[in-house]
Amino acid sequence: MTDRVTGEDELVAGLERLGLGAESIVFLHASLRSFGRVDGGAQTVITAVRQVCGTVLMFGAVGERTGVPAPPGLVRPNNSFYQADSWAAFDAAVAAATPAGPGLPTDGWLGAVAAAFADQPDVISGDHPLYPFRAAGDHAEELIKGQRPDRMLGPVEVLDRLDGDVLLLGVGHHANTTIHLAEQRLGRSLFYRYAVVAPGVWAEVPNVSGESHNFDDLEPRLAPVTAETMIGNCRARRIPARAVLASATSVIMNDPAALLCPDPDCRCGGALRQRLAVLAGE
Ligand SMILES: [Zn+2]
């Protein structure tokens, strides 16, 4: 497996087998490691996706630098978040954070492909202090304009409107951010988080999405609308964003706990209680 080297031409050919082309608007989620080895690394993955697809959208994250705990005493219902023990601890966290703004490096947990994409000179970033989406290509501005500090998933709304695709390169639906939009439209996974937005200034950021570790439960339902191929060792899949949203909406309508885990200590519990509150008309 480690001897297998995937090159740019093979990547391009694989993406074309998925039916992608110049008109395609893709929300990309990718694992570099999934390919085995790629000649040129993450940069080659980005180059190939951009060569084939007219518009590319990716999730971004800078919260490792900008994020802070909830301040003492500020407890939102069903918010599943940690809190500073004292104002002194909170003030210290604010002082230690980096204020949100353009040019912050992408959080390491998001992987090499997301970092390489964010570093492309023509990529534009959303205005969100924790999760700025990134986009390049024909519809980039339209997508990115959809994001505001209070609408983290705004670009996914635009992706839906433009009838774009979700492109999973070696990752499962746990990485499929589009599912969170279906949750939020049903009143679930709407968390408040906290970020430093200027030196010494913190803000409460609403509508942040929650856990996704059970999202692969959706896979069998999406199989009929999924185009799939292997690129090197990478399982590459393309699913219409509207199909993802419709499928996720349907399972959550049937079961408020769908795609969530039963662990009481997990954020999944907060998301479920939010949905139950909506159903109870609270
Ligand atoms: Zn969970």
Boltz pocket constraint, residues with backbone or C-beta under 6 A from the ligand:
constraints:
  - pocket:
      binder: B
      contacts: [[A, 211], [A, 213], [A, 260], [A, 261], [A, 262], [A, 263], [A, 266], [A, 267], [A, 268], [A, 269]]
      max_distance: 6.0
